[in-house]
């Protein structure tokens, strides 16, 4: 994903693509990390929202 996104947007992307992992890239499109489903769910539980 090439822009700042909310947690719920990442969750929606994972659901739409049936993927438990989303790549994180910098502004040049270089892979800098990934968001696994487990980490996303933990972040959603802690934040209590999609922001």
C-alpha positions as CSV (number, residue, x, y, z in Angstrom):
1,X,0.0,0.0,0.0
2,X,1.5,3.3,-1.0
3,X,-0.2,5.8,1.3
4,X,-0.9,6.1,5.0
5,X,-3.9,4.0,5.8
6,X,-6.1,3.2,8.8
7,X,-6.1,-0.1,10.5
8,X,-9.6,-0.9,9.2
9,X,-8.5,-0.2,5.6
10,X,-5.7,-2.7,6.0
11,X,-8.2,-5.2,7.4
12,X,-10.5,-4.6,4.4
13,X,-7.6,-5.2,2.0
14,X,-6.6,-8.4,3.7
15,X,-10.2,-9.6,3.5
16,X,-10.7,-8.6,-0.1
17,X,-7.5,-10.3,-1.2
18,X,-7.9,-13.3,1.2
19,X,-4.4,-12.6,2.4
20,X,-3.1,-12.7,6.0
21,X,-0.2,-10.4,5.1
22,X,0.1,-6.9,3.6
23,X,3.4,-5.4,2.3
24,X,4.6,-2.0,3.6
25,X,6.6,0.1,1.1
26,X,8.2,3.5,1.3
27,X,7.5,6.3,-1.1
28,X,9.9,4.8,-3.7
29,X,8.0,1.5,-3.6
30,X,10.8,-0.3,-1.8
31,X,9.6,-3.0,0.6
32,X,10.2,-1.9,4.2
33,X,8.1,-4.4,6.1
34,X,4.9,-6.3,6.3
35,X,1.7,-6.3,8.5
36,X,0.7,-9.8,9.5
37,X,-2.9,-10.5,10.4
38,X,-2.1,-11.3,14.0
39,X,-0.4,-7.9,14.5
40,X,-3.3,-6.1,12.8
41,X,-5.8,-7.8,15.1
42,X,-3.8,-7.0,18.2
43,X,-3.5,-3.3,17.1
44,X,-7.2,-3.1,16.5
45,X,-8.0,-4.6,19.9
46,X,-5.6,-2.2,21.7
47,X,-6.8,0.9,19.8
48,X,-10.5,0.1,20.0
49,X,-11.0,1.7,16.6
50,X,-9.8,1.7,13.1
51,X,-7.6,4.8,13.5
